[in-house]
Amino acid sequence: MAYGESYPVELPRPIPGGYGNRLFLFVIRRMATAGVNDAHAANAMLGAFGKSYRRPLVLMRAMMLELARAASRKILVAPCCCARMTADEAAIMQAVGDALRDPHTAFDNVSGLLGNDDALGALTCLQAVAQAHSDLGRPLDLYAAS
């Protein structure tokens, strides 16, 4: 591929509504591109959760590392400024929305995303992240319900 060219990326879904969902997507994109210790992601979590930001931040880091460890395929993530989502981002959003309410469906979504059945660790990370966001007033289930 020549310098300056990029791969065409399909962006089939609009970004979700709700501040918690958009924060989750922003943090995923920042951590996917700049690493799990990204200061912008940490600052966004601090701004959203105040003094209680550490729990969801650490769980988001663990989730991203577990998704990367268990994946047998590339997970495509759009740039932070993009107003639409990739199919992989939509699958993560769907799985995190279903993680607490319907774990079997969430497991199927995560297995499809990762490309294998080694998804139990990723599912438990998604459940922990969803519970932390819900406990702190930024639930992530709004996107899955629509």
DRENZAZA-995114 format. One line per 8 residues: number of its first residue (from 1); for each residue x, y, z of N, C-alpha, C, O. Coordinates in pm, whole numbers, plus 50000, padded with zeros to 5 digits. Layout:
<atoms>
NUM> X Y Z X Y Z X Y Z X Y Z; ...
</atoms>
This chain:
<atoms>
1> 50084 49884 50000 50000 50000 50000 50090 50124 50000 50188 50129 50074; 50057 50220 49920 50138 50341 49906 50118 50433 50026 50019 50424 50099; 50215 50519 50045 50209 50615 50156 50087 50705 50141 50060 50757 50033; 50014 50724 50249 49897 50811 50246 49767 50741 50214 49660 50799 50234; 49774 50617 50165 49652 50543 50138 49604 50478 50266 49683 50450 50357; 49476 50454 50273 49422 50385 50389 49325 50277 50344 49273 50280 50233; 49301 50184 50433 49206 50079 50404 49064 50135 50412 49035 50216 50500; 48977 50093 50324 48838 50138 50337 48774 50069 50458 48782 49946 50471
9> 48712 50146 50544 48650 50092 50663 48501 50117 50653 48456 50230 50630; 48424 50012 50671 48279 50024 50670 48234 50078 50805 48277 50028 50909; 48148 50177 50804 48094 50236 50926 47942 50226 50921 47874 50325 50893; 47888 50107 50948 47745 50085 50926 47651 50142 51032 47533 50160 51005; 47701 50171 51152 47612 50210 51261 47643 50350 51310 47759 50389 51317; 47540 50427 51346 47565 50559 51408 47612 50539 51552 47587 50435 51613; 47680 50639 51606 47723 50627 51745 47601 50629 51836 47499 50689 51801; 47610 50565 51950 47494 50555 52038 47462 50686 52107 47546 50775 52119
17> 47340 50696 52152 47299 50811 52231 47335 50789 52377 47372 50678 52416; 47326 50891 52454 47355 50880 52597 47501 50906 52627 47590 50857 52558; 47524 50984 52731 47661 51023 52766 47746 50903 52805 47863 50895 52766; 47691 50809 52881 47767 50692 52924 47813 50608 52807 47927 50560 52805; 47726 50589 52709 47761 50510 52592 47868 50578 52507 47961 50513 52458; 47855 50709 52491 47956 50782 52413 48091 50786 52484 48196 50779 52421; 48086 50798 52616 48210 50793 52694 48277 50657 52678 48397 50650 52656; 48200 50550 52688 48252 50414 52671 48318 50399 52535 48428 50346 52525
25> 48251 50445 52430 48305 50435 52295 48431 50518 52280 48528 50473 52218; 48432 50640 52334 48550 50726 52327 48670 50659 52396 48780 50659 52341; 48648 50603 52513 48757 50541 52587 48808 50417 52514 48928 50392 52511; 48718 50340 52455 48762 50225 52374 48851 50271 52259 48958 50214 52235; 48808 50375 52189 48885 50423 52075 49021 50478 52118 49122 50452 52052; 49024 50554 52227 49152 50610 52274 49246 50499 52318 49365 50501 52284; 49195 50402 52392 49281 50293 52441 49326 50203 52327 49436 50149 52331; 49242 50186 52226 49280 50103 52112 49390 50168 52029 49475 50098 51974
33> 49388 50300 52019 49486 50367 51935 49611 50411 52011 49721 50407 51956; 49597 50454 52136 49710 50510 52210 49756 50424 52326 49852 50460 52395; 49690 50312 52351 49729 50223 52459 49639 50240 52580 49569 50341 52594; 49642 50142 52668 49551 50142 52783 49587 50247 52886 49503 50279 52971; 49705 50302 52882 49746 50406 52977 49731 50546 52920 49798 50639 52965; 49644 50562 52822 49625 50691 52756 49570 50795 52854 49472 50769 52924; 49633 50910 52857 49593 51016 52950 49459 51078 52912 49384 51120 53000; 49427 51085 52783 49299 51142 52740 49182 51054 52786 49078 51105 52828
41> 49201 50923 52778 49097 50831 52825 49079 50844 52977 48967 50848 53026; 49189 50852 53049 49182 50867 53194 49116 50999 53232 49037 51005 53326; 49148 51106 53160 49090 51236 53188 48940 51236 53159 48862 51298 53232; 48899 51168 53053 48756 51159 53023 48681 51085 53133 48570 51123 53169; 48742 50980 53185 48680 50906 53295 48676 50990 53422 48577 50987 53496; 48780 51064 53447 48784 51152 53564 48675 51259 53554 48607 51287 53652; 48660 51317 53436 48557 51418 53417 48416 51363 53431 48326 51433 53476; 48396 51237 53393 48263 51177 53399 48227 51124 53537 48113 51135 53581
49> 48325 51065 53605 48295 50996 53730 48351 51065 53854 48323 51022 53966; 48427 51171 53837 48482 51241 53952 48580 51154 54028 48661 51082 53969; 48573 51161 54161 48667 51086 54245 48653 50935 54232 48743 50861 54271; 48544 50889 54177 48519 50744 54163 48564 50689 54028 48521 50581 53988; 48650 50761 53959 48686 50723 53822 48776 50600 53814 48780 50535 53710; 48847 50565 53920 48948 50459 53911 48889 50322 53882 48945 50247 53802; 48778 50289 53945 48717 50157 53923 48680 50135 53777 48724 50036 53718; 48600 50223 53714 48569 50198 53573 48690 50208 53481 48697 50138 53380
57> 48787 50293 53515 48906 50304 53432 48988 50176 53434 49030 50127 53329; 49012 50122 53553 49090 49999 53564 49016 49883 53497 49079 49800 53431; 48885 49877 53513 48808 49771 53448 48806 49786 53296 48809 49686 53224; 48802 49909 53247 48811 49931 53102 48947 49886 53048 48955 49825 52942; 49052 49915 53123 49186 49870 53082 49191 49718 53077 49242 49661 52981; 49139 49653 53180 49137 49507 53183 49055 49449 53068 49094 49350 53007; 48942 49512 53038 48858 49467 52928 48931 49476 52795 48927 49383 52715; 48997 49589 52772 49069 49606 52645 49184 49505 52632 49205 49449 52525
65> 49256 49483 52741 49364 49385 52736 49311 49244 52715 49372 49165 52642; 49199 49212 52776 49141 49079 52759 49087 49060 52617 49102 48953 52559; 49024 49162 52561 48978 49152 52422 49095 49130 52328 49087 49050 52235; 49205 49202 52351 49323 49187 52266 49385 49048 52283 49431 48988 52185; 49387 48998 52405 49447 48867 52431 49367 48755 52366 49424 48663 52307; 49235 48762 52379 49151 48651 52335 49115 48656 52187 49068 48556 52132; 49136 48767 52121 49094 48781 51981 49184 48700 51889 49306 48700 51902; 49120 48631 51796 49194 48560 51693 49183 48633 51559 49223 48579 51455
73> 49130 48752 51562 49117 48836 51443 49135 48981 51486 49131 49013 51604; 49155 49069 51388 49167 49211 51418 49030 49269 51451 48930 49236 51386; 49027 49354 51552 48906 49424 51589 48920 49567 51538 49009 49640 51582; 48834 49606 51445 48846 49738 51382 48779 49845 51467 48666 49830 51513; 48852 49954 51488 48804 50066 51568 48819 50193 51484 48923 50214 51421; 48717 50275 51484 48719 50401 51410 48796 50507 51488 48817 50491 51608; 48838 50614 51422 48903 50724 51495 48806 50790 51594 48685 50779 51579; 48862 50856 51692 48781 50918 51798 48682 51021 51745 48574 51038 51802
81> 48717 51090 51638 48632 51197 51587 48520 51147 51496 48436 51226 51454; 48518 51019 51467 48421 50964 51373 48282 50957 51435 48266 50915 51550; 48182 50997 51360 48044 51000 51409 47968 50872 51381 47847 50865 51404; 48037 50769 51334 47975 50640 51310 48064 50532 51369 48180 50557 51403; 48010 50412 51382 48083 50301 51443 48110 50191 51341 48034 50172 51246; 48220 50121 51363 48247 50001 51286 48156 49890 51336 48095 49901 51443; 48147 49782 51260 48066 49667 51303 48122 49607 51431 48046 49559 51515; 48255 49609 51447 48317 49555 51568 48283 49640 51690 48255 49586 51797
89> 48286 49770 51675 48247 49857 51786 48100 49837 51823 48065 49835 51941; 48017 49821 51722 47875 49795 51748 47856 49663 51821 47770 49652 51908; 47936 49562 51786 47927 49433 51855 47969 49446 52001 47909 49385 52089; 48072 49527 52027 48114 49550 52166 48004 49622 52242 47971 49585 52355; 47946 49726 52181 47839 49800 52246 47718 49710 52272 47656 49718 52379; 47684 49626 52177 47572 49534 52195 47601 49435 52307 47515 49408 52389; 47723 49382 52310 47760 49284 52413 47762 49346 52551 47715 49284 52647; 47815 49467 52564 47820 49530 52696 47679 49568 52741 47651 49568 52861
97> 47592 49600 52650 47453 49629 52685 47378 49506 52733 47292 49514 52820; 47411 49391 52675 47346 49265 52712 47418 49191 52824 47364 49093 52876; 47536 49234 52862 47620 49157 52954 47553 49126 53087 47565 49014 53136; 47484 49222 53144 47420 49200 53273 47280 49141 53258 47236 49062 53341; 47211 49180 53154 47072 49140 53135 47058 49002 53072 46972 48924 53112; 47141 48972 52973 47131 48846 52900 47271 48794 52867 47320 48814 52756; 47337 48728 52963 47476 48686 52943 47497 48588 52828 47603 48588 52765; 47398 48504 52800 47414 48406 52692 47424 48476 52556 47508 48440 52473
105> 47339 48574 52533 47345 48651 52409 47473 48731 52401 47535 48739 52295; 47514 48789 52514 47639 48865 52517 47757 48775 52487 47849 48815 52416; 47756 48652 52540 47865 48557 52511 47871 48526 52363 47980 48520 52305; 47756 48505 52299 47753 48479 52155 47808 48599 52077 47883 48580 51981; 47771 48721 52117 47822 48841 52050 47973 48853 52067 48044 48885 51971; 48023 48829 52187 48167 48842 52212 48243 48731 52139 48351 48756 52085; 48188 48611 52135 48253 48501 52062 48264 48535 51913 48367 48509 51851; 48158 48591 51858 48163 48632 51718 48263 48743 51694 48332 48745 51592
113> 48271 48837 51788 48365 48947 51777 48510 48897 51781 48594 48941 51702; 48538 48807 51874 48674 48757 51891 48713 48653 51787 48832 48631 51763; 48616 48590 51727 48645 48489 51626 48675 48353 51684 48726 48266 51614; 48643 48332 51812 48660 48202 51875 48569 48191 51996 48501 48287 52032; 48569 48073 52058 48483 48050 52174 48552 48078 52306 48494 48053 52412; 48674 48130 52303 48748 48164 52426 48710 48304 52470 48792 48396 52471; 48581 48319 52507 48529 48453 52533 48477 48472 52675 48420 48577 52706; 48495 48375 52761 48440 48387 52895 48509 48496 52975 48443 48571 53047
121> 48641 48508 52963 48712 48616 53031 48670 48753 52981 48653 48846 53060; 48652 48765 52850 48608 48892 52793 48465 48925 52839 48434 49041 52865; 48380 48824 52847 48244 48848 52893 48242 48896 53038 48168 48989 53071; 48322 48836 53124 48324 48880 53263 48380 49021 53275 48336 49097 53362; 48474 49057 53191 48524 49195 53189 48415 49292 53145 48399 49399 53203; 48341 49254 53043 48230 49338 52997 48124 49354 53105 48069 49463 53123; 48096 49246 53177 47999 49255 53286 48047 49347 53396 47970 49426 53450; 48176 49338 53430 48231 49423 53536 48227 49570 53494 48194 49656 53576
129> 48260 49599 53369 48257 49737 53319 48113 49789 53319 48087 49901 53362; 48020 49707 53272 47879 49749 53269 47828 49774 53410 47754 49870 53432; 47866 49690 53505 47821 49709 53643 47881 49835 53704 47812 49909 53774; 48009 49859 53677 48074 49980 53730 48010 50106 53675 47982 50200 53750; 47986 50109 53545 47922 50226 53485 47781 50246 53540 47740 50359 53568; 47709 50137 53557 47573 50146 53611 47574 50194 53756 47493 50278 53794; 47666 50141 53836 47674 50182 53976 47705 50330 53992 47662 50394 54088; 47779 50384 53897 47822 50524 53906 47734 50619 53824 47770 50735 53804
137> 47619 50571 53778 47522 50659 53714 47537 50679 53565 47473 50769 53510; 47618 50600 53498 47634 50609 53353 47609 50472 53290 47702 50411 53237; 47484 50422 53294 47458 50286 53245 47484 50272 53095 47470 50367 53019; 47523 50151 53056 47559 50123 52918 47455 50040 52845 47482 49993 52734; 47340 50020 52901 47240 49934 52838 47145 50008 52747 47058 49945 52686; 47156 50138 52735 47062 50214 52652 47075 50179 52504 46974 50175 52434; 47196 50154 52457 47215 50125 52314 47155 49990 52277 47096 49974 52171; 47171 49891 52367 47120 49758 52337 46967 49755 52333 46908 49674 52263
145> 46905 49844 52409 46759 49844 52415 46697 49908 52291 46580 49881 52261; 46771 49990 52218 46712 50058 52103 46725 49979 51976 46681 50024 51870
</atoms>
